[in-house]
Amino acid sequence: MELDLKKLEQDIATLRKNRENVPLELLKTKYKKPYAKLKEEIRAQFEIYMKELSLLGILKIGPDMTPEEQKEMEAGIQKIIDEETAAGHLRECTKAVFYEFNLRKAENLACGYFTERIKYEVYAPYWLKHVSKDPEGRYITDLLPGMKWHPEGGGAWVDLSKQSLTLMLPPTQAGVDAQHEAEQEIFKKYLKKLRQT
């Protein structure tokens, strides 16, 4: 099954409308089959979306990745998913969708709990192995051919010949750590604001 984000949003809106306008007892009895089908469709689409969100920071994998590295990365990702699930964070994301009908909140929570940890704890070590300096002393990476690191304005990987840029991890451990810390602070503020409302 492929993600259809527009349909997911429409289905969540339908679920909300049903819950607000039809007594729950009727949804569970008279409309049991369509209600169950709707919830299952949302669950299936949301599961795909959660996987996509969780891997958001892992955009580039080199052809040189060994099977051992791939297994290690997959194990690291699964460990984070298991830890965050055990901490109740998957349930918090699911609640945002099924009870608060708020996909944006679920996205923000998923990115804060899952995506950021995967990006920095699992992907960053692999990424940094692929960064080097060109003869001019500029940072380059074989994961983004033709692009060079430009630290100006917060930093971006740029290919001037194609006039393109991408926002991937910085080229140094210190840069990665600083970016991670900044993103953690943003997420902490988001959680604090969320808990106050």
GILIN-V561353 format. One record per residue. N is the residue number from 1. RES is the residue in one small letter. PSI is psi in radians with two decimals (999 if undefined). NEAR is the number of other ideal C-beta (glycine too) atoms within 8 Angstrom. Layout:
# GILIN-V561353
n: (N | N)
res: (RES | RES)
psi: (PSI | PSI)
near: (NEAR | NEAR)
This chain:
# GILIN-V561353
n: (1 | 2 | 3 | 4 | 5 | 6 | 7 | 8 | 9 | 10 | 11 | 12 | 13 | 14 | 15 | 16 | 17 | 18 | 19 | 20 | 21 | 22 | 23 | 24 | 25 | 26 | 27 | 28 | 29 | 30 | 31 | 32 | 33 | 34 | 35 | 36 | 37 | 38 | 39 | 40 | 41 | 42 | 43 | 44 | 45 | 46 | 47 | 48 | 49 | 50 | 51 | 52 | 53 | 54 | 55 | 56 | 57 | 58 | 59 | 60 | 61 | 62 | 63 | 64 | 65 | 66 | 67 | 68 | 69 | 70 | 71 | 72 | 73 | 74 | 75 | 76 | 77 | 78 | 79 | 80 | 81 | 82 | 83 | 84 | 85 | 86 | 87 | 88 | 89 | 90 | 91 | 92 | 93 | 94 | 95 | 96 | 97 | 98 | 99 | 100 | 101 | 102 | 103 | 104 | 105 | 106 | 107 | 108 | 109 | 110 | 111 | 112 | 113 | 114 | 115 | 116 | 117 | 118 | 119 | 120 | 121 | 122 | 123 | 124 | 125 | 126 | 127 | 128 | 129 | 130 | 131 | 132 | 133 | 134 | 135 | 136 | 137 | 138 | 139 | 140 | 141 | 142 | 143 | 144 | 145 | 146 | 147 | 148 | 149 | 150 | 151 | 152 | 153 | 154 | 155 | 156 | 157 | 158 | 159 | 160 | 161 | 162 | 163 | 164 | 165 | 166 | 167 | 168 | 169 | 170 | 171 | 172 | 173 | 174 | 175 | 176 | 177 | 178 | 179 | 180 | 181 | 182 | 183 | 184 | 185 | 186 | 187 | 188 | 189 | 190 | 191 | 192 | 193 | 194 | 195 | 196 | 197)
res: (m | e | l | d | l | k | k | l | e | q | d | i | a | t | l | r | k | n | r | e | n | v | p | l | e | l | l | k | t | k | y | k | k | p | y | a | k | l | k | e | e | i | r | a | q | f | e | i | y | m | k | e | l | s | l | l | g | i | l | k | i | g | p | d | m | t | p | e | e | q | k | e | m | e | a | g | i | q | k | i | i | d | e | e | t | a | a | g | h | l | r | e | c | t | k | a | v | f | y | e | f | n | l | r | k | a | e | n | l | a | c | g | y | f | t | e | r | i | k | y | e | v | y | a | p | y | w | l | k | h | v | s | k | d | p | e | g | r | y | i | t | d | l | l | p | g | m | k | w | h | p | e | g | g | g | a | w | v | d | l | s | k | q | s | l | t | l | m | l | p | p | t | q | a | g | v | d | a | q | h | e | a | e | q | e | i | f | k | k | y | l | k | k | l | r | q | t)
psi: (2.43 | 2.57 | 2.30 | 1.60 | -0.66 | -0.76 | -0.71 | -0.81 | -0.72 | -0.74 | -0.67 | -0.70 | -0.68 | -0.75 | -0.79 | -0.83 | -0.79 | -0.81 | -0.59 | -0.41 | -0.20 | 2.26 | 2.44 | -0.64 | -0.71 | -0.67 | -0.60 | -0.19 | -1.36 | -0.68 | 0.49 | -0.87 | -0.92 | -0.59 | -0.80 | -0.69 | -0.76 | -0.82 | -0.67 | -0.71 | -0.73 | -0.80 | -0.80 | -0.80 | -0.70 | -0.63 | -0.78 | -0.76 | -0.72 | -0.72 | -0.76 | -0.78 | -0.72 | -0.53 | 0.25 | -0.69 | -0.12 | 1.44 | -0.55 | 2.17 | 2.30 | 2.74 | -0.23 | 0.03 | 2.16 | 2.77 | -0.60 | -0.75 | -0.71 | -0.78 | -0.70 | -0.74 | -0.78 | -0.70 | -0.71 | -0.72 | -0.81 | -0.64 | -0.77 | -0.77 | -0.78 | -0.77 | -0.77 | -0.61 | -0.79 | -0.54 | -0.06 | 0.13 | -0.54 | -0.72 | -0.67 | -0.71 | -0.77 | -0.71 | -0.69 | -0.61 | -0.93 | -0.39 | -0.47 | -0.18 | 0.69 | 1.55 | -0.64 | -0.71 | -0.77 | -0.71 | -0.86 | -0.75 | -0.79 | -0.76 | -0.74 | -0.75 | -0.76 | -1.02 | -0.86 | -0.76 | -0.77 | -0.78 | -0.79 | -0.62 | -0.56 | -0.85 | -0.66 | -0.78 | -0.69 | -0.82 | -0.86 | -0.47 | -0.35 | 0.17 | 2.40 | -3.05 | 2.50 | 3.07 | -0.43 | -0.06 | 0.18 | 2.52 | 2.39 | 2.88 | 2.44 | -0.14 | -0.30 | 1.28 | 2.34 | -0.18 | 2.57 | 2.64 | 2.25 | 1.87 | -0.21 | 2.53 | 0.58 | -0.23 | 2.39 | 2.75 | 2.16 | 2.46 | 1.75 | -0.54 | -0.52 | -0.02 | 0.90 | 2.74 | 2.77 | 2.58 | 1.61 | -3.00 | 2.65 | 2.93 | -0.04 | 2.77 | -0.70 | -0.73 | -0.73 | -0.80 | -0.75 | -0.74 | -0.74 | -0.79 | -0.75 | -0.74 | -0.59 | -0.71 | -0.72 | -0.76 | -0.68 | -0.72 | -0.70 | -0.81 | -0.74 | -0.79 | -0.72 | -0.75 | -0.41 | -0.31 | 999)
near: (5 | 4 | 9 | 7 | 7 | 6 | 9 | 14 | 9 | 8 | 12 | 12 | 9 | 9 | 13 | 9 | 8 | 12 | 10 | 5 | 5 | 8 | 5 | 7 | 6 | 9 | 13 | 8 | 7 | 5 | 11 | 9 | 6 | 7 | 11 | 8 | 8 | 12 | 10 | 8 | 10 | 14 | 8 | 9 | 14 | 12 | 8 | 11 | 11 | 12 | 8 | 9 | 12 | 12 | 10 | 10 | 11 | 10 | 6 | 9 | 6 | 8 | 3 | 4 | 9 | 6 | 5 | 6 | 9 | 9 | 8 | 8 | 12 | 8 | 8 | 11 | 12 | 8 | 8 | 13 | 11 | 8 | 8 | 12 | 10 | 6 | 7 | 7 | 11 | 10 | 8 | 10 | 13 | 10 | 9 | 13 | 14 | 10 | 6 | 8 | 11 | 8 | 11 | 6 | 10 | 13 | 9 | 9 | 12 | 13 | 12 | 11 | 13 | 15 | 14 | 14 | 11 | 16 | 13 | 11 | 9 | 14 | 13 | 13 | 7 | 12 | 14 | 12 | 6 | 10 | 10 | 8 | 6 | 9 | 3 | 4 | 5 | 8 | 11 | 12 | 14 | 8 | 10 | 12 | 5 | 6 | 13 | 11 | 13 | 10 | 4 | 5 | 5 | 4 | 9 | 10 | 13 | 10 | 12 | 6 | 5 | 6 | 5 | 7 | 9 | 9 | 5 | 10 | 12 | 9 | 9 | 9 | 7 | 6 | 11 | 14 | 8 | 9 | 10 | 11 | 8 | 8 | 9 | 9 | 8 | 8 | 11 | 8 | 8 | 10 | 9 | 8 | 8 | 8 | 6 | 5 | 4)
